[in-house]
Amino acid sequence: MPPFTVLHVCMGNICRSPMAERMLAKAVRDRAAALVPAGGSGGGELVRSVSAGTGGWHAGEQMNPPAARQLAARGCDDADFAARKLTGEQIDGADLVLTATADQHDYVVALRPDAAGRTFVLGEFGRLLAQVDTAGLPPASADADAVHARGVALVEAAERARAGAEPLPGDDLDDPWGRGDQTFTRIGDEIQQTVEPLVAALLP
């Protein structure tokens, strides 16, 4: 069952979703490195962070260069990345699906209606996360089983907080493709505003 798996989805899988994929992975590594010496077991891969695009135009391609530069500036890397088209099987294997926009959220849910309760627009999930009382989650520990149990409970709590409401327009991540580094920096900051609280909730 573990590790807790987060699937990031955008349109072409060369800008927003790969940035989110690698930024989440780094945040987990950094957090785990700080926790394990304090008594965590560090058992197994704690969180699997993956990404895909609703369209397959860029399948097999490397990350867009400005996205790769943005990752490098944040201490992440784009090594061994290859864009891929979203499939139902990828959704099935995810405990949490974070989309760049509401349109992509709808695409995911149309493909797999049973994933509706664990699929959120990135900014929407960040808003809802702030409403979750983490004291009610399963105990935290730096091992894969504990992180998975806590992550699943966190997603369920966010779904309860959503209470059927639609995402807000401001929850979307702008598409930075073809735009300058300043736009990519802003998108990176917006991704970080959700990724870092998520990791802090998973590994407090």
SETORKE-249189 format. One line per field, with one value per atom (N, C-alpha, C): residue in one letter; x, y, z; atom name. Coordinates in steps of 0.001 Angstrom, whole numbers. Example, Ala and Ser with C-alpha at 12.3 -4.5 7.8 and 13.67 -1.06 7.14 Angstrom:
BEGIN
aa = [A, A, A, S, S, S] .
x = [13190, 12300, 13200, 12850, 13670, 12900] .
y = [-5690, -4500, -3300, -2250, -1060, 30] .
z = [7800, 7800, 7800, 7080, 7140, 7870] .
at = [N, CA, C, N, CA, C] .
//
This chain:
BEGIN
aa = [M, M, M, P, P, P, P, P, P, F, F, F, T, T, T, V, V, V, L, L, L, H, H, H, V, V, V, C, C, C, M, M, M, G, G, G, N, N, N, I, I, I, C, C, C, R, R, R, S, S, S, P, P, P, M, M, M, A, A, A, E, E, E, R, R, R, M, M, M, L, L, L, A, A, A, K, K, K, A, A, A, V, V, V, R, R, R, D, D, D, R, R, R, A, A, A, A, A, A, A, A, A, L, L, L, V, V, V, P, P, P, A, A, A, G, G, G, G, G, G, S, S, S, G, G, G, G, G, G, G, G, G, E, E, E, L, L, L, V, V, V, R, R, R, S, S, S, V, V, V, S, S, S, A, A, A, G, G, G, T, T, T, G, G, G, G, G, G, W, W, W, H, H, H, A, A, A, G, G, G, E, E, E, Q, Q, Q, M, M, M, N, N, N, P, P, P, P, P, P, A, A, A, A, A, A, R, R, R, Q, Q, Q, L, L, L, A, A, A, A, A, A, R, R, R, G, G, G, C, C, C, D, D, D, D, D, D, A, A, A, D, D, D, F, F, F, A, A, A, A, A, A, R, R, R, K, K, K, L, L, L, T, T, T, G, G, G, E, E, E, Q, Q, Q, I, I, I, D, D, D, G, G, G, A, A, A, D, D, D, L, L, L, V, V, V, L, L, L, T, T, T, A, A, A, T, T, T, A, A, A, D, D, D, Q, Q, Q, H, H, H, D, D, D, Y, Y, Y, V, V, V, V, V, V, A, A, A, L, L, L, R, R, R, P, P, P, D, D, D, A, A, A, A, A, A, G, G, G, R, R, R, T, T, T, F, F, F, V, V, V, L, L, L, G, G, G, E, E, E, F, F, F, G, G, G, R, R, R, L, L, L, L, L, L, A, A, A, Q, Q, Q, V, V, V, D, D, D, T, T, T, A, A, A, G, G, G, L, L, L, P, P, P, P, P, P, A, A, A, S, S, S, A, A, A, D, D, D, A, A, A, D, D, D, A, A, A, V, V, V, H, H, H, A, A, A, R, R, R, G, G, G, V, V, V, A, A, A, L, L, L, V, V, V, E, E, E, A, A, A, A, A, A, E, E, E, R, R, R, A, A, A, R, R, R, A, A, A, G, G, G, A, A, A, E, E, E, P, P, P, L, L, L, P, P, P, G, G, G, D, D, D, D, D, D, L, L, L, D, D, D, D, D, D, P, P, P, W, W, W, G, G, G, R, R, R, G, G, G, D, D, D, Q, Q, Q, T, T, T, F, F, F, T, T, T, R, R, R, I, I, I, G, G, G, D, D, D, E, E, E, I, I, I, Q, Q, Q, Q, Q, Q, T, T, T, V, V, V, E, E, E, P, P, P, L, L, L, V, V, V, A, A, A, A, A, A, L, L, L, L, L, L, P, P, P] .
x = [817, 0, 853, 1752, 2598, 3530, 4184, 4152, 2926, 2656, 1628, 2020, 1112, 1443, 654, 1372, 763, 1009, -70, -2, -310, 632, 463, 89, -912, -1427, -1494, -960, -1177, -1530, -1258, -1670, -650, 582, 1571, 2620, 2639, 3604, 5046, 5246, 6628, 6919, 5890, 6112, 5589, 4289, 3732, 3782, 3285, 3232, 4618, 5594, 6918, 7585, 7335, 7856, 7283, 5975, 5338, 5856, 6030, 6546, 7890, 8826, 10180, 10254, 9437, 9454, 8889, 7849, 7316, 8327, 8954, 9932, 11078, 11565, 12664, 12207, 10999, 10499, 10395, 9968, 9881, 11276, 12210, 13586, 14179, 13987, 14546, 13913, 12615, 11899, 12308, 12394, 12759, 14178, 15090, 16478, 16568, 15684, 15683, 15046, 14097, 13348, 14004, 14612, 15142, 16158, 17097, 18023, 17333, 16107, 15389, 14593, 14739, 14088, 13163, 12959, 12135, 12843, 12072, 12691, 13206, 12605, 13015, 12775, 11761, 11535, 10911, 11661, 11117, 10916, 10465, 10148, 8907, 8997, 7910, 6762, 7088, 6073, 6559, 5681, 6004, 5343, 6142, 5649, 5855, 4760, 4803, 3936, 4040, 3253, 2906, 1913, 1463, 687, 446, -305, -1569, -2580, -3832, -3664, -2667, -2368, -1045, -895, 317, 1291, 1140, 1968, 3459, 3791, 5203, 5725, 4969, 5363, 6798, 7581, 8970, 9944, 9433, 10315, 10836, 11915, 12446, 11574, 11850, 11148, 11450, 10494, 10709, 11889, 12844, 14040, 13776, 12801, 12570, 12082, 11345, 10908, 12109, 12998, 14208, 15080, 15176, 15954, 15329, 14014, 13316, 13583, 13587, 13885, 15314, 16249, 17646, 17827, 17102, 17202, 16667, 15824, 15231, 15881, 17011, 17724, 17163, 16297, 15738, 16483, 16091, 16715, 15693, 16064, 15182, 15736, 16664, 17325, 16324, 16523, 15738, 14250, 13892, 12475, 12088, 10926, 10350, 8842, 8303, 6875, 6057, 4875, 3998, 2541, 1731, 299, -424, -1377, -2153, -2961, -2990, -3813, -4668, -5706, -6554, -5795, -4849, -4072, -3237, -2720, -1956, -2853, -4068, -5017, -5358, -5576, -5908, -4829, -3579, -2465, -2146, -2905, -2611, -3531, -2946, -3733, -4244, -3562, -3941, -3577, -4535, -4292, -4422, -3361, -3349, -3221, -4225, -4221, -3869, -3326, -2964, -4193, -5249, -6448, -7718, -8845, -10142, -10509, -10137, -10414, -9734, -8495, -7775, -8356, -8855, -9581, -10762, -11525, -12700, -12292, -11153, -10647, -10349, -9669, -9325, -10587, -11547, -12771, -13609, -13582, -14293, -13666, -12348, -11633, -11835, -11830, -12008, -12933, -14266, -15199, -14964, -14469, -14253, -13074, -12334, -11214, -11625, -12904, -13344, -12981, -13098, -12847, -11390, -10493, -9051, -8369, -9181, -8659, -9000, -7981, -8135, -7301, -7749, -6876, -5825, -4595, -3494, -3799, -4198, -4492, -5673, -6642, -7795, -7347, -6475, -6010, -5230, -4447, -3720, -4654, -5747, -6738, -7378, -7785, -8483, -7560, -6294, -5321, -5246, -5392, -5327, -6507, -7578, -8762, -8744, -7790, -7738, -7067, -7706, -7115, -6215, -4928, -3998, -3890, -4374, -4342, -5233, -6196, -7098, -6619, -5438, -4888, -4172, -3944, -3165, -1782, -1153, 148, 1182, 2053, 3087, 4367, 5028, 6323, 6996, 8318, 9059, 9221, 8101, 8144, 6957, 7063, 6124, 4700, 4516, 3162, 2473, 3201, 2623, 2294, 3192, 2952, 1762, 1637, 511, -810, -876, -2111, -2469, -1464, -1707, -2119, -1485, -1820, -3234, -3637, -4999, -6016, -5765, -6671, -6698, -5552, -5473, -6315, -6232, -7032, -8525, -8894, -10302, -10783, -9924, -10286, -10436, -9571, -9678, -10960, -11335, -12591, -13795, -13744, -14845, -14895, -13730, -13684, -14191, -13968, -14454, -15974, -16601, -18064, -18814, -18269, -18956, -18783, -18031, -17839, -16932, -17139, -16317, -15008, -13951, -12717, -12966, -12137, -12211, -11314, -11637, -10790, -9324, -9069, -7697, -6928, -7604, -6926, -6076, -6383, -5652, -4218, -3320, -1971, -1979, -1536, -1414, -479, -740, 160, 1353, 2565, 3710, 4411, 3942, 4639, 4771, 5992, 6240, 6422, 6416, 6566, 7935, 8241, 9585, 9821, 11065, 11461, 10691, 10301, 9549, 8227, 7564, 6308, 6563, 7629, 7949, 8277, 8930, 9213, 7919, 6974, 5679, 4956, 4964, 4308, 5005, 6336, 7065, 6703, 6559, 6168, 4775, 3852, 2485, 2458, 3264, 3355, 3874, 4897, 5525, 4536, 3610, 2645, 1700, 1566, 769, 1656, 2751, 3626, 4234, 4721, 5395, 4440, 3232, 2300, 1835, 1740, 1383, 2431, 3690, 4766, 4841, 4623, 4625, 3503, 2369, 1259, 1530, 2193, 2513, 3617, 4596, 5781, 6017, 5143, 5297, 6463] .
y = [-1216, 0, 1269, 1478, 2666, 2593, 3662, 4985, 5811, 6836, 7806, 8447, 8403, 8833, 10067, 11093, 12337, 12450, 12612, 12775, 14227, 14892, 16284, 16297, 17081, 17080, 18511, 18712, 19965, 19606, 20499, 20234, 19389, 19872, 19171, 18411, 18577, 17897, 18285, 19583, 20047, 21301, 21881, 23103, 22956, 23147, 23232, 21920, 20839, 19589, 19009, 19076, 18580, 19440, 20757, 21598, 21157, 20932, 20498, 19133, 18232, 16893, 16956, 17716, 17757, 18598, 19640, 20456, 19695, 18910, 18083, 17030, 16386, 15346, 15904, 17097, 17699, 18071, 18621, 19005, 17793, 16654, 15423, 14963, 14972, 14551, 15425, 16737, 17661, 17437, 17256, 17068, 15745, 14698, 13385, 13392, 14089, 14151, 14830, 15797, 16485, 15640, 14787, 14023, 12714, 12021, 10689, 10697, 11659, 11653, 11863, 12452, 12720, 11516, 10396, 9188, 8494, 9092, 8413, 7198, 6238, 5017, 5188, 6142, 6349, 5143, 4337, 3104, 3303, 3034, 3028, 4421, 4447, 5707, 6295, 7525, 8091, 8614, 9318, 9881, 9705, 9241, 9153, 10334, 11154, 12334, 12139, 12118, 11849, 12879, 12923, 13901, 13386, 14047, 13690, 14869, 14835, 15898, 15371, 16207, 15782, 15574, 16229, 16028, 15314, 14604, 13829, 14424, 15721, 16325, 16269, 16338, 16419, 15112, 14035, 12762, 12397, 12067, 11690, 12850, 14082, 15255, 15622, 16396, 16936, 18089, 18516, 19653, 20926, 21841, 23132, 23841, 24399, 24974, 25986, 26913, 27827, 27102, 26017, 25229, 24558, 24032, 23400, 24422, 25627, 26678, 27048, 27082, 27414, 26359, 25106, 24039, 24147, 24406, 24519, 25644, 26737, 27875, 27531, 26487, 26089, 24822, 24441, 23280, 21949, 21957, 20722, 20405, 19325, 19020, 18423, 18390, 17850, 16558, 15923, 14718, 13608, 12944, 11765, 12054, 13316, 13609, 13373, 12772, 12614, 12807, 13724, 14012, 12783, 12670, 11546, 12002, 11298, 11594, 10880, 11561, 11016, 9798, 8772, 7586, 7316, 6548, 6158, 5366, 4566, 3751, 4621, 5734, 6652, 7251, 7602, 8136, 7078, 5851, 4756, 4558, 4787, 4552, 5711, 6809, 8008, 8113, 8519, 8809, 10241, 11107, 12515, 12969, 13612, 14166, 15685, 16389, 17853, 18373, 19096, 19611, 21091, 21548, 22960, 23850, 23343, 24155, 23356, 24084, 23438, 22601, 23056, 22275, 20913, 20894, 19619, 18757, 19394, 18656, 17920, 18635, 18025, 16897, 17053, 16005, 14736, 14902, 13739, 13035, 13803, 13207, 12563, 13131, 12505, 11161, 11084, 9854, 8799, 9243, 8351, 9016, 8859, 9504, 9133, 7923, 7513, 8238, 9031, 9792, 11196, 11535, 12902, 13355, 12464, 12836, 13033, 12635, 12809, 13634, 14371, 15228, 16680, 17531, 18939, 19795, 21017, 22015, 22363, 22589, 22794, 23895, 25070, 26167, 25876, 25157, 24755, 23875, 22912, 22025, 22818, 23790, 24617, 25368, 25897, 26595, 25646, 24489, 23532, 22974, 22801, 22261, 23127, 24434, 25357, 25170, 24519, 24307, 22972, 22117, 20776, 20808, 20198, 20052, 18817, 19040, 17915, 17093, 17631, 16876, 15640, 15662, 14526, 13466, 13663, 12695, 11558, 10434, 9351, 9844, 9174, 9623, 9744, 10726, 10975, 10227, 9729, 9080, 9051, 9068, 9063, 7646, 6949, 5673, 5605, 4775, 4791, 4464, 3509, 3144, 4301, 4962, 6066, 7246, 7562, 8674, 8370, 7131, 6769, 6919, 6391, 6487, 7943, 8723, 10128, 10887, 10574, 11235, 10944, 9686, 9317, 10040, 10084, 10779, 12281, 12836, 14259, 14584, 13745, 13949, 13850, 12881, 12736, 13972, 14523, 15723, 16929, 17036, 18136, 18016, 16796, 16582, 16980, 16670, 17093, 18617, 19252, 20710, 21346, 20681, 21194, 21227, 20211, 20171, 20426, 19925, 20028, 21351, 22279, 23593, 23471, 24345, 24389, 25132, 24846, 25625, 27096, 27961, 29390, 29713, 30764, 31115, 31309, 31865, 32102, 30857, 29700, 28446, 27928, 28356, 27872, 28404, 27587, 28040, 28504, 29729, 30193, 29281, 29168, 28408, 29308, 28959, 29830, 29550, 28559, 28162, 29356, 29571, 30662, 32013, 32028, 33286, 33313, 34410, 34614, 33987, 34095, 33519, 34133, 35391, 36036, 35312, 34913, 34163, 32801, 32132, 30828, 30933, 32031, 32243, 32377, 33136, 33290, 31953, 31180, 29864, 28957, 28998, 28209, 28590, 29889, 30350, 29840, 29871, 29413, 27907, 27150, 25711, 25472, 26213, 26048, 26340, 27267, 27649, 26502, 25512, 24321, 23149, 22976, 21806, 21786, 22930, 22945, 22680, 23271, 22904, 21451, 20915, 19502, 18621, 18865, 18062, 18244, 19469, 19724, 18971, 18808, 18051, 16554, 16070, 14657, 14265, 15162, 14872, 16029, 16203, 17339, 17127] .
z = [0, 0, 0, 979, 911, -292, -710, -85, -492, 276, -64, -1392, -2371, -3736, -4129, -4558, -5034, -6532, -7289, -8743, -9077, -9727, -10145, -11621, -11974, -13345, -13882, -15083, -15808, -17253, -18190, -19566, -20331, -20428, -21251, -20478, -19145, -18272, -18590, -18890, -19062, -18230, -17592, -16800, -15372, -15180, -13826, -13056, -13651, -12881, -12590, -13522, -13134, -12069, -12095, -11022, -9684, -9643, -8399, -7962, -8927, -8632, -7910, -8490, -7943, -6663, -6562, -5351, -4162, -4391, -3307, -2888, -3853, -3531, -2697, -3061, -2295, -890, -773, 551, 1465, 921, 1718, 2134, 1203, 1533, 2634, 2498, 3485, 4853, 4859, 6132, 6783, 5987, 6521, 7071, 6381, 6844, 8201, 8436, 9720, 10817, 10435, 11433, 11829, 10888, 11176, 12315, 12374, 13500, 14837, 14789, 16031, 16511, 15839, 16333, 15358, 14157, 13172, 12617, 12133, 11611, 10193, 9452, 8076, 7199, 7499, 6772, 5411, 4341, 2994, 2419, 1162, 481, 1149, 1618, 2416, 1556, 489, -409, -1837, -2705, -4131, -4828, -5480, -6172, -7668, -8438, -9868, -10596, -11918, -12662, -14050, -14653, -16006, -16574, -17884, -18552, -19195, -19275, -19897, -21398, -21992, -23410, -23580, -24691, -24903, -25895, -26217, -27263, -26935, -25636, -25239, -24644, -24794, -24166, -24531, -23499, -23694, -23689, -23718, -23771, -22381, -22384, -21141, -20652, -19435, -18861, -19659, -19688, -20327, -19639, -20388, -19764, -18640, -18775, -17647, -16385, -16564, -15404, -14756, -15566, -15034, -14305, -14850, -14180, -12841, -12824, -11581, -10508, -10913, -9965, -9447, -10350, -9939, -8929, -9117, -8202, -6815, -6744, -5469, -4909, -5482, -4966, -5417, -6421, -6984, -8283, -8949, -10239, -11195, -12462, -13497, -14080, -13368, -13874, -14164, -15313, -15702, -15868, -16063, -16271, -17724, -17928, -19263, -19148, -19928, -19877, -20269, -19684, -20023, -20018, -20776, -20840, -19709, -19123, -18020, -18451, -17606, -17843, -16611, -16813, -15697, -14659, -15090, -14153, -13221, -13745, -12890, -11810, -12192, -11214, -10176, -10630, -9716, -8660, -9037, -8128, -7214, -7310, -6525, -5311, -4192, -2987, -2992, -3736, -3859, -5263, -5940, -7275, -7166, -7548, -7515, -8937, -9401, -10767, -10779, -11887, -12002, -12126, -12760, -12996, -12742, -12659, -12482, -13707, -14901, -16109, -16034, -15560, -15442, -14332, -13279, -12238, -12869, -13688, -14329, -15268, -15943, -16843, -16053, -14927, -14089, -13607, -13130, -12571, -13671, -14887, -15999, -16351, -16245, -16563, -15484, -14232, -13089, -12067, -12229, -11307, -9840, -9590, -8198, -7551, -8327, -7767, -7341, -7457, -7178, -5770, -4798, -3410, -3062, -3959, -3695, -4786, -5546, -6611, -6300, -6303, -5959, -6906, -7144, -7750, -6696, -7126, -6178, -5166, -5652, -4734, -3829, -4345, -3536, -2371, -2667, -1603, -555, -997, -50, 887, 346, 1180, 2187, 1707, 2566, 3646, 3299, 4241, 5494, 5313, 6453, 7403, 6933, 7768, 8503, 8183, 8766, 10138, 11105, 12433, 12413, 12285, 12153, 13435, 14544, 15802, 15721, 14796, 14653, 13686, 13112, 12150, 12874, 12197, 12801, 13225, 14188, 14694, 13584, 13740, 12752, 13094, 12050, 12206, 10846, 10841, 9582, 9058, 8870, 8166, 7213, 6194, 5073, 5494, 6381, 6804, 7518, 8416, 9175, 8264, 7331, 6419, 5514, 5066, 4212, 4962, 6176, 6961, 7239, 7583, 7883, 6622, 5495, 4244, 3784, 3852, 3447, 4325, 5631, 6550, 6268, 5887, 5563, 4330, 3314, 2103, 2428, 3246, 3643, 4407, 5264, 6018, 5095, 4100, 3135, 2320, 1980, 1236, 2089, 3381, 4262, 4356, 4431, 4503, 3206, 2081, 798, 767, 1328, 1491, 186, -924, -2203, -2918, -2336, -2964, -4187, -5145, -6353, -6072, -6827, -6686, -7004, -6443, -6738, -7936, -8691, -9846, -9460, -8295, -7870, -7492, -7450, -7120, -8270, -9494, -10672, -10694, -11250, -11585, -13034, -13285, -14673, -15451, -16743, -17609, -17966, -17519, -17786, -19111, -19846, -21080, -22018, -22527, -23456, -22797, -21462, -20733, -20040, -19409, -18882, -17520, -17067, -15789, -14622, -14749, -13671, -13435, -14515, -14375, -13752, -14177, -13604, -12114, -11726, -10305, -9514, -10051, -9368, -9256, -10326, -10289, -9274, -9247, -8263, -6844, -6603, -5268, -4906, -5866, -5607, -5332, -6053, -5792, -4382, -4016, -2700, -1571, -1807, -785, -419, -1296, -972, -600, -1320, -1111, 297, 759, 2050, 3218, 3265, 4324, 4235, 3028, 2884, 3534, 3244, 3821, 5330, 5786, 7230, 7928, 7246, 7837, 7832, 6785, 6691, 7672, 7833, 8669, 9632, 10609, 11536, 12497] .
at = [N, CA, C, N, CA, C, N, CA, C, N, CA, C, N, CA, C, N, CA, C, N, CA, C, N, CA, C, N, CA, C, N, CA, C, N, CA, C, N, CA, C, N, CA, C, N, CA, C, N, CA, C, N, CA, C, N, CA, C, N, CA, C, N, CA, C, N, CA, C, N, CA, C, N, CA, C, N, CA, C, N, CA, C, N, CA, C, N, CA, C, N, CA, C, N, CA, C, N, CA, C, N, CA, C, N, CA, C, N, CA, C, N, CA, C, N, CA, C, N, CA, C, N, CA, C, N, CA, C, N, CA, C, N, CA, C, N, CA, C, N, CA, C, N, CA, C, N, CA, C, N, CA, C, N, CA, C, N, CA, C, N, CA, C, N, CA, C, N, CA, C, N, CA, C, N, CA, C, N, CA, C, N, CA, C, N, CA, C, N, CA, C, N, CA, C, N, CA, C, N, CA, C, N, CA, C, N, CA, C, N, CA, C, N, CA, C, N, CA, C, N, CA, C, N, CA, C, N, CA, C, N, CA, C, N, CA, C, N, CA, C, N, CA, C, N, CA, C, N, CA, C, N, CA, C, N, CA, C, N, CA, C, N, CA, C, N, CA, C, N, CA, C, N, CA, C, N, CA, C, N, CA, C, N, CA, C, N, CA, C, N, CA, C, N, CA, C, N, CA, C, N, CA, C, N, CA, C, N, CA, C, N, CA, C, N, CA, C, N, CA, C, N, CA, C, N, CA, C, N, CA, C, N, CA, C, N, CA, C, N, CA, C, N, CA, C, N, CA, C, N, CA, C, N, CA, C, N, CA, C, N, CA, C, N, CA, C, N, CA, C, N, CA, C, N, CA, C, N, CA, C, N, CA, C, N, CA, C, N, CA, C, N, CA, C, N, CA, C, N, CA, C, N, CA, C, N, CA, C, N, CA, C, N, CA, C, N, CA, C, N, CA, C, N, CA, C, N, CA, C, N, CA, C, N, CA, C, N, CA, C, N, CA, C, N, CA, C, N, CA, C, N, CA, C, N, CA, C, N, CA, C, N, CA, C, N, CA, C, N, CA, C, N, CA, C, N, CA, C, N, CA, C, N, CA, C, N, CA, C, N, CA, C, N, CA, C, N, CA, C, N, CA, C, N, CA, C, N, CA, C, N, CA, C, N, CA, C, N, CA, C, N, CA, C, N, CA, C, N, CA, C, N, CA, C, N, CA, C, N, CA, C, N, CA, C, N, CA, C, N, CA, C, N, CA, C, N, CA, C, N, CA, C, N, CA, C, N, CA, C, N, CA, C, N, CA, C, N, CA, C, N, CA, C, N, CA, C, N, CA, C, N, CA, C, N, CA, C, N, CA, C, N, CA, C, N, CA, C, N, CA, C, N, CA, C, N, CA, C, N, CA, C, N, CA, C, N, CA, C, N, CA, C, N, CA, C, N, CA, C, N, CA, C, N, CA, C, N, CA, C, N, CA, C, N, CA, C, N, CA, C, N, CA, C, N, CA, C, N, CA, C, N, CA, C, N, CA, C, N, CA, C, N, CA, C, N, CA, C, N, CA, C, N, CA, C, N, CA, C, N, CA, C, N, CA, C, N, CA, C, N, CA, C] .
//
